[in-house]
């Protein structure tokens, strides 16, 4: 599957920037176990620098802790482990030492359209996939701030930056005000949507998000670095370190330098931060913003031309996601199957709020205006045949 090409729109999948392919090869040749500053100082410094740049780029608190992990699943896991530590510590319980047996119960709130990887992370943390409280969402999948339920005791509220179908954003300011007033920790699952904060044009979508307590995203999505690369950020760096750090007689002693493994689930791991550093060093803040805005422009063009041709666009295209129906469910599925077989571009199916749709996710630096034109021609040609 040509997922690194400019006409792959099936999942929210970036294509590795050329400089990050080179940096990935270089980091592989270095073959550093990037656990400790003492044993891998070069990659530790690059990760520290990349983390500082990321916090600045995304408008997050400069003192936040950060972790370079495999993807958004582990980024959510890491950030929520810090959340679990913090809310139970506030209740007088040391979860890393004493476990969850007998601990004060933690209430977890999620939106009705929370991503399944968030639920997986909650399950791995012992917080349960089924015991969460689901908050109703609106017609675009945004959590209803006016429908937050009552709770008491430790609580974690999980919000979303970028609905996986519509690209919509939860109303962060209202949710965070209410949650913080009631003593809850607020987490943001922003696998691709968090990057909107890097663009002045898109930043209004994430208004208030920086006041949350933790955030998760993927660099192998919209930053377009090679797999695998996820990022977790936690306002209270000490909470992340408390949840993740280990010590042993054979490991290097603690120093004033940042040890990457103090903030990640893994001890042994590759130097993921090198690719992030290379992308940011090459693109700069303006280059990242231009790449994001270009993808969103392509998404709006897809929506506009498909709508003009008589297709039904189901979502408000606020970011890089487009949901399109070609008629009834069977016709839409047939168009998708024939489009995939045609090979001009690749889009996948989805079920969203009772609709069968084709999902177009524009996330690649390599997608050009010509790619969009060729893809639209194929979509409309096949749709006409299937509907005729």
C-alpha positions in Angstrom: 0.0 0.0 0.0 1.5 3.3 -1.1 0.8 5.1 2.2 3.8 7.4 1.7 2.3 8.7 -1.5 0.2 11.9 -2.1 -3.0 10.1 -2.9 -3.5 7.9 0.2 -6.4 9.2 2.2 -7.6 6.0 4.0 -6.4 6.7 7.5 -4.9 9.7 9.2 -1.5 8.7 8.0 1.4 11.1 7.3 4.1 10.4 4.7 7.6 10.7 6.0 9.3 13.9 5.0 12.6 13.2 3.1 14.7 14.7 5.9 13.1 12.4 8.5 13.8 9.4 6.4 17.4 10.4 6.4 17.4 11.1 10.1 15.8 7.8 10.7 18.5 6.0 8.8 21.1 7.9 10.7 19.6 7.1 14.1 19.4 3.5 13.1 23.1 3.5 12.2 23.9 5.1 15.5 21.9 2.3 17.2 21.6 4.2 20.5 19.5 2.8 23.3 18.1 6.2 24.3 17.2 5.5 27.9 19.8 7.5 29.7 21.7 10.7 29.1 24.9 9.1 30.4 24.9 6.3 27.9 23.4 8.2 24.9 24.0 11.9 25.4 23.6 13.0 21.8 20.1 11.5 21.3 19.1 12.7 24.8 20.0 16.3 24.0 18.2 16.1 20.6 15.1 14.8 22.4 15.3 17.5 25.0 15.7 20.2 22.3 12.8 18.7 20.3 10.6 18.7 23.4 11.3 22.3 24.0 10.5 23.2 20.4 7.2 21.2 20.5 6.0 22.9 23.6 6.6 26.3 22.1 5.1 25.3 18.7 1.9 23.9 20.3 1.5 26.7 22.9 1.8 24.3 25.9 3.4 25.2 29.3 7.2 25.4 28.9 7.7 23.4 32.1 5.7 20.4 31.0 7.2 17.0 31.0 7.2 15.0 27.7 7.6 11.5 26.4 8.6 10.1 23.0 6.6 6.9 22.6 5.3 4.6 19.8 2.1 6.3 19.0 -1.1 8.0 20.4 -2.1 4.8 22.2 1.0 4.8 24.3 0.9 8.6 24.5 -2.6 8.4 26.0 -1.4 5.6 28.3 1.6 7.6 29.6 -0.4 10.8 30.1 -3.2 9.0 31.8 -0.7 7.1 34.0 0.4 10.5 35.2 -3.2 11.5 35.7 -3.9 8.4 37.7 -0.8 9.1 39.9 -1.8 12.7 40.5 -5.5 12.2 41.3 -4.8 9.3 43.7 -1.9 11.1 45.3 -4.3 14.0 46.0 -6.5 11.4 47.7 -3.6 10.1 49.8 -2.9 6.9 47.8 0.4 5.9 46.2 -0.7 3.9 43.2 2.7 2.9 41.9 3.6 1.3 45.2 0.2 0.1 46.4 -1.7 -0.7 43.2 -5.4 -0.2 42.6 -6.7 -2.8 45.0 -8.3 -0.8 47.8 -7.6 2.5 46.1 -10.2 5.3 46.0 -12.3 4.8 42.8 -11.5 7.1 39.9 -14.3 8.5 37.8 -13.4 8.7 34.1 -15.5 10.8 31.7 -15.2 10.4 28.0 -17.2 11.7 25.0 -19.5 9.3 23.2 -17.2 9.4 20.2 -13.9 8.9 22.1 -11.3 7.1 20.0 -10.9 3.3 20.7 -7.2 3.7 21.5 -8.2 5.9 24.5 -10.4 3.2 25.8 -7.6 0.7 25.3 -5.3 2.9 27.3 -7.8 3.1 30.1 -8.2 -0.7 30.1 -4.4 -1.2 30.4 -4.2 1.2 33.3 -6.9 -0.7 35.2 -9.4 2.2 34.9 -11.8 0.1 32.8 -13.1 0.3 29.3 -16.7 -0.2 30.4 -16.9 1.6 33.7 -16.4 5.1 32.2 -19.1 7.7 32.1 -19.9 8.6 28.5 -20.8 12.3 27.8 -23.3 13.0 25.0 -21.9 14.7 21.9 -23.4 17.0 19.3 -24.0 16.5 15.6 -20.3 16.8 14.8 -19.1 14.5 17.6 -18.1 17.3 20.0 -18.6 16.6 23.7 -21.5 18.5 25.2 -20.0 20.7 28.0 -23.5 21.3 29.4 -24.1 17.5 29.8 -21.1 16.7 32.2 -22.5 14.4 34.9 -22.0 14.8 38.6 -19.1 13.1 40.3 -17.3 13.0 43.6 -13.7 12.0 44.4 -10.8 11.5 42.0 -11.8 12.2 38.4 -10.2 12.3 35.0 -12.0 14.0 32.1 -10.9 12.9 28.6 -11.5 15.4 25.8 -10.7 15.2 22.1 -8.9 17.4 19.6 -9.9 16.2 16.2 -12.7 13.7 16.0 -11.4 10.8 13.9 -14.4 11.1 11.5 -15.3 14.8 11.4 -12.2 16.5 12.7 -14.3 18.3 15.2 -12.9 19.7 18.5 -14.5 19.5 22.0 -15.2 22.9 23.6 -12.1 22.9 25.8 -12.6 26.2 27.6 -16.0 25.3 29.0 -15.1 21.7 29.9 -11.8 22.6 31.5 -13.4 25.5 33.6 -16.1 23.1 34.9 -13.7 20.1 35.5 -11.0 22.2 37.2 -13.6 23.9 39.4 -14.6 20.4 40.6 -11.1 19.2 41.1 -10.7 16.9 38.0 -7.7 16.3 35.8 -8.3 17.1 32.1 -6.6 15.1 29.4 -6.7 15.9 25.6 -6.5 13.0 23.1 -5.2 14.9 20.1 -3.7 12.2 17.9 -3.8 14.5 14.9 -5.9 17.5 15.9 -3.4 18.8 18.5 -1.3 20.0 15.7 -3.9 22.7 14.9 -2.3 24.7 17.7 0.8 25.2 15.4 -1.2 27.3 12.9 -2.5 30.7 13.6 -5.3 30.0 11.1 -6.3 26.8 12.9 -5.6 27.7 16.5 -9.1 29.0 17.2 -10.2 25.4 17.0 -8.1 24.6 20.1 -9.0 27.7 22.2 -8.6 26.9 25.9 -6.8 23.6 25.2 -3.5 24.7 26.7 -5.2 24.9 30.2 -5.6 21.1 30.3 -3.4 18.9 32.4 -2.1 16.5 29.7 -2.1 16.0 26.0 -1.3 13.2 23.6 -0.6 13.2 19.8 1.2 11.4 17.0 4.2 12.8 15.2 3.9 10.1 12.5 0.6 11.7 11.6 0.7 15.4 10.8 4.3 16.1 11.5 5.0 13.5 8.8 7.9 11.6 10.5 8.4 7.8 10.0 6.6 5.2 12.1 6.6 4.9 15.0 6.4 8.2 16.8 4.0 9.4 19.5 4.2 12.2 22.0 2.8 12.7 25.5 2.9 16.0 27.3 2.0 16.5 31.0 1.8 19.9 32.7 3.1 18.4 36.0 6.4 16.9 34.8 6.8 15.3 38.3 3.6 13.4 37.9 4.8 11.9 34.7 8.1 11.0 36.1 6.6 9.5 39.2 4.4 7.2 37.0 7.3 6.1 34.7 10.7 6.3 36.4 12.6 3.3 37.7 15.9 2.8 39.4 18.3 -0.2 39.7 21.8 -0.8 40.9 23.2 -1.4 37.4 21.6 1.7 35.9 23.5 5.0 35.7 22.9 7.2 38.8 20.5 10.1 38.5 22.0 13.3 37.3 20.9 16.9 36.5 20.5 15.9 32.9 17.1 14.6 31.6 17.0 10.8 31.3 14.4 10.1 28.5 13.4 6.8 30.1 12.2 8.6 33.3 9.2 9.7 31.3 8.3 6.7 29.1 7.0 3.2 29.7 10.0 1.7 28.0 13.5 1.6 29.3 15.2 0.3 26.1 14.0 2.2 23.0 15.1 3.8 19.8 15.9 7.5 19.5 12.5 8.7 18.2 13.2 12.3 19.1 15.8 12.5 16.4 13.2 12.4 13.6 11.0 15.0 15.4 14.1 17.2 15.8 15.0 16.9 12.1 11.4 17.7 11.0 11.2 20.8 13.2 14.7 22.0 12.4 14.0 21.8 8.7 10.4 23.1 8.5 10.5 25.7 11.3 7.3 26.9 12.8 6.1 28.6 9.6 6.8 25.4 7.6 4.8 23.2 10.0 1.9 25.7 9.8 2.0 25.8 6.0 1.9 22.0 5.7 -1.1 21.8 8.1 -3.0 24.6 6.3 -2.3 23.1 2.8 -3.8 19.7 3.9 -6.9 21.5 5.2 -7.2 23.5 1.9 -7.1 20.2 0.0 -9.8 18.8 2.3 -12.0 21.8 1.7 -11.6 21.4 -2.0 -12.6 17.7 -1.9 -15.7 18.7 0.0 -16.6 21.6 -2.3 -16.2 19.7 -5.5 -17.9 16.5 -4.3 -20.8 18.5 -3.0 -21.1 20.5 -6.3 -21.2 17.1 -8.1 -24.3 16.1 -6.1 -22.6 14.0 -3.4 -23.5 14.5 0.2 -20.8 15.8 2.5 -21.9 14.8 6.0 -19.6 16.8 8.2 -18.5 20.4 8.7 -15.0 20.4 7.2 -13.2 22.3 9.9 -9.9 20.5 9.5 -8.5 17.7 7.3 -11.4 15.2 7.5 -14.2 14.8 4.9 -17.1 12.3 5.2 -19.0 11.8 1.9 -22.0 9.7 1.0 -22.8 8.6 -2.6 -26.4 7.7 -1.9 -27.5 4.7 0.1 -25.2 2.5 2.2 -24.8 -0.1 -0.5 -23.9 2.4 -3.2 -21.4 4.2 -1.0 -19.7 0.9 -0.2 -19.6 0.0 -3.9 -18.0 3.3 -4.8 -15.3 2.8 -2.1 -14.6 -0.8 -3.2 -14.3 0.2 -6.9 -12.2 3.3 -6.0 -9.8 1.1 -4.0 -9.6 -1.4 -6.9 -9.0 1.4 -9.4 -5.8 2.4 -7.7 -5.8 6.1 -8.4 -6.2 6.9 -4.7 -7.2 5.0 -1.5 -10.1 6.0 0.8 -11.8 3.9 3.4 -15.3 3.4 4.8 -16.7 4.5 8.1 -19.9 4.4 10.1 -20.8 7.7 11.7 -23.9 8.7 13.5 -26.1 6.2 11.5 -24.5 7.0 8.2 -22.3 4.9 5.9 -19.6 7.1 4.4 -16.3 7.3 2.7 -13.7 9.0 4.8 -11.1 11.2 3.2 -8.2 12.1 5.5 -5.7 14.5 4.1 -2.5 14.3 6.2 0.5 14.0 3.9 3.0 16.6 3.0 3.3 14.9 -0.4 -0.4 15.6 -1.5 -0.4 18.2 -4.3 -3.1 20.0 -6.1 -2.6 17.5 -9.0 -3.1 14.6 -6.6 -6.4 16.1 -5.5 -7.5 16.7 -9.1 -6.7 13.1 -10.1 -8.4 11.7 -7.0 -11.5 13.8 -7.6 -11.7 12.7 -11.2 -11.5 9.0 -10.1 -14.1 9.5 -7.3 -16.6 11.2 -9.6 -16.1 8.8 -12.5 -16.7 5.8 -10.3 -19.6 7.4 -8.4 -21.3 8.2 -11.7 -20.9 4.6 -12.8 -22.2 3.1 -9.5 -25.1 5.5 -9.3 -26.0 5.2 -12.9 
